Amino acid sequence: MSTQKQVTEEDIREVLDAKPRLSLPFKLALYFSKPVVDRRYGSVWFWRPEDRDKLLSLEPELKKKGVITETVVIGDHMLEGSDNRAVRLAAARAGADAVLIINGVSAVDRFNNALAYSYCLLVTPLVVAGTEADGLFLMNASLWDVRNQYLYLSVDSEGTAKDIKPAVFVNEKRVVLSAKSAARDALVRELASRLARLGAK
């Protein structure tokens, strides 16, 4: 049975009535959503300290341009629920004016290449690079007004990585990690540009 929330006409009116209320500079909260993994095609992954630090590296330049005053990170322990409103409530309690919600999803395609025919021999699975793993990581960041759920911007990025090794040495987690790093770096570059434009208006 689906637990998906039923969208009502009132929900739609509420979104249409929302107006931008953010004044510069503002206090920004960051929230990293729980990892989404399809175990058929993905590999288990987690947000790491370097992901947080990479996003926080935007703070000095955005402060300089008069966009933000400071940045705080919201953890899952601060949430009372799992939806957008729960994240906004946690951000409000942290004194933030807007919250940047970061989402990610991974996928890995593992297959044997033309060299895999030799795997029927006893030793070759250890020495012949007959297995490939292609990793894809999709990332999104959306900036929401804490007060009224107005969406200011949404940025998407993707990263890819490949590993070609003997079957026993292919590491899908490493492939996902590399793809995530590429997606994260691309996301941060685009966010730097988009957020800076807020200060230029």
Secondary structure, 3 states (H helix, E strand, C coil): CCCCCCCCHHHHHHHHHCCCCCCCCEEEEEEECCCEECCCCCCCCCCCHHHHHHHHCCHHHHHHCCCEEEEEEECHHHCCCCCHHHHHHHHHHCCCCEEEEEEEEEEEEEEECHHHHHHHCCCHHHCCCCEEEEEEEEEEEEEEECCCCCEEEEEEEEEEEEEEECHHHCCHHHHHHHHHHHHHHHHHHHHHHHHHHHHHC
